[in-house]
Amino acid sequence: MKEAIHPGARYYGALTLPLYDTAVLNIAVPYGWGVPLSHERSMYDRLLSRRHLDIGVATGYFIRRTLRDHTGPQHITLMDLNENATRYAAEKLKRFDVVQTVGDALQPFPVRGPFDSIAMFHLLHCMPGTIAEKAIAFDHAIDVLAPGGVCFGASVTPAGRSLNPFGRAVLAGSNRSGALNNAHDDHDALRAEIEHRFTNTKIECHGVMTLWEARNPR
Ligand SMILES: C[S@@+](CC[C@H](N)C(=O)[O-])C[C@H]1O[C@@H](n2cnc3c(N)ncnc32)[C@H](O)[C@@H]1O
């Protein structure tokens, strides 16, 4: 399994997953990519539905935090190329109705939809390929998105933008290791791919991060 998956999904294991929330979400996101974590959390707080699909889950941090006081029914499908991630996140979310699936966002999703919300948070910047190639994931998301549902996400799109020294160092190191594959990812190209597929979009750039909500597939 490990040999088959690309480096953008390979580094999530027993040693690294417990460090992920601190190193990536609390340090790299605000100080390297220039996005307040509270802004990303507020997207989950607003958009997570009772029938939610999360693609590229790592620790499931945003779902856990949004649902920390939730007691009602909640269905969550966790999909990731790396089963260490789905297992880790599912364990932390076990009080809910959770389905775990190993799957590649670039292939038809092996999940039972439809879903009222689909999140792709910090996923595309891990995946290999051009923005046009990565955007195939939207087509597969649309296949399992319920009418009226929302596909939302965030991805670091640094091409043509200035980063601070810390951001530059993290970008260079993680692209060298293959943990991120986004040195050429461009905000306008990602915006175009999303707008090409959805009629109702809200797409923002904070720091070097593209954040979107997309509804009504064309
Ligand atoms: C940077 S983490 C993001 C975790 C979480 N969504 C967040 O925002 O904190 C990226 C996750 O995407 C997964 N991943 C990478 N490439 C993937 C692919 N092609 N299909 C599905 N999951 C993938 C990795 O295994 C990892 O769990």
The ligand as a MOL file (V3000), in Angstrom:
LIG
                    3D

  0  0  0     0  0            999 V3000
M  V30 BEGIN CTAB
M  V30 COUNTS 27 29 0 0 0
M  V30 BEGIN ATOM
M  V30 1 C -2.5340 18.1550 4.3540 0
M  V30 2 S -3.5980 16.8220 4.7870 0 CHG=1
M  V30 3 C -5.1440 17.6640 5.0060 0
M  V30 4 C -5.9260 17.1370 6.1710 0
M  V30 5 C -7.2080 17.8480 6.5340 0
M  V30 6 N -8.1560 17.9110 5.4390 0
M  V30 7 C -6.9050 19.2380 7.0320 0
M  V30 8 O -7.2780 20.2030 6.3720 0
M  V30 9 O -6.2990 19.3520 8.0860 0 CHG=-1
M  V30 10 C -3.8270 16.0140 3.2230 0
M  V30 11 C -4.5300 14.6740 3.2990 0
M  V30 12 O -4.8850 14.3000 1.9610 0
M  V30 13 C -4.5440 12.9470 1.7370 0
M  V30 14 N -4.3320 12.7770 0.2960 0
M  V30 15 C -3.2700 13.1850 -0.4470 0
M  V30 16 N -3.4640 12.8860 -1.7420 0
M  V30 17 C -4.6870 12.2910 -1.8310 0
M  V30 18 C -5.4650 11.7870 -2.9170 0
M  V30 19 N -5.0090 11.7990 -4.1750 0
M  V30 20 N -6.6830 11.2840 -2.6480 0
M  V30 21 C -7.1490 11.2460 -1.3670 0
M  V30 22 N -6.4600 11.7020 -0.3020 0
M  V30 23 C -5.2350 12.2290 -0.5340 0
M  V30 24 C -3.3310 12.7080 2.6280 0
M  V30 25 O -3.1450 11.3400 2.8990 0
M  V30 26 C -3.6960 13.5440 3.8650 0
M  V30 27 O -4.4460 12.8110 4.7970 0
M  V30 END ATOM
M  V30 BEGIN BOND
M  V30 1 1 1 2
M  V30 2 1 2 3
M  V30 3 1 2 10
M  V30 4 1 3 4
M  V30 5 1 4 5
M  V30 6 1 5 6
M  V30 7 1 5 7
M  V30 8 2 7 8
M  V30 9 1 7 9
M  V30 10 1 10 11
M  V30 11 1 11 12
M  V30 12 1 11 26
M  V30 13 1 12 13
M  V30 14 1 13 14
M  V30 15 1 13 24
M  V30 16 1 14 15
M  V30 17 1 14 23
M  V30 18 2 15 16
M  V30 19 1 16 17
M  V30 20 1 17 18
M  V30 21 2 17 23
M  V30 22 1 18 19
M  V30 23 2 18 20
M  V30 24 1 20 21
M  V30 25 2 21 22
M  V30 26 1 22 23
M  V30 27 1 24 25
M  V30 28 1 24 26
M  V30 29 1 26 27
M  V30 END BOND
M  V30 END CTAB
M  END
